[in-house]
Amino acid sequence: MRLTKLFVALTATTAIVSCSDGMPGARSFFLEAGAVVDSGEFGNATMNNTLVQSGDREYTVNLNRRFSDEVQTTVNFEFNSATIDGAAQAILRQQADWIRQFPEVRFKVFGHTDLVGPNAYNQSLGMRRAQAVVSFLVAQGISRDRLEAVVSFGETQPLIVTEGRERANRRTVTEVSGFVEAYPGELNGKYAEIIFREYINSGVPRTTLTGISGSELSTSN
């Protein structure tokens, strides 16, 4: 009799386990309450904020990713030239508009060339291109102190490896690099404040507000 009861119990357990593999929702019988609702992404936003606040996830990395998603970060140049043409000017105006939203943040401009010509000359040319972009951004009202540095990679980082002329390689790239010294504690619970400020200013017509604060506030079209 005892063996019969044991056999019945094992049979029932096997049936339940089998059903858990094939019946929707059956797994919840064996898991904690709410496990079926949680697909594994619950709380990701809170986790991200915690990582940013603790420094485990670099704020500048996240902001640079957003910058590259929302604005073209690259401008191109004619052969052996550091002149900013009309297409580049349009892109740099977009960059300046975006940069104004975050007066706490610094940026770097990296200069590049194609592989034509001596490396030393291309190093110099890449620097001139980066400096030209910095000068243009300054003319758009961005503080020179926020453009942390100009860096030339010359011909060392081509997008397309070719010995001939290649416009895609003749470029500058603008990137988020860190915070200005006046804002050493932006990671300390102030990110929401920055985003809220950006949200409020986004509703102001550009004819009345093209800057955010201080010397970068203007009323030009």
PyMOL commands that set and color helices and strands:
alter all, ss='L'
color gray80, all
select helices_A, chain A and resi 2-22+26-29+44-54+59-70+86-100+119-139+144-146+167-169+191-202+214-216
alter helices_A, ss='H'
color red, helices_A
select strands_A, chain A and resi 74-76+105-112+147-154+171-179
alter strands_A, ss='S'
color yellow, strands_A
deselect
rebuild
show_as cartoon
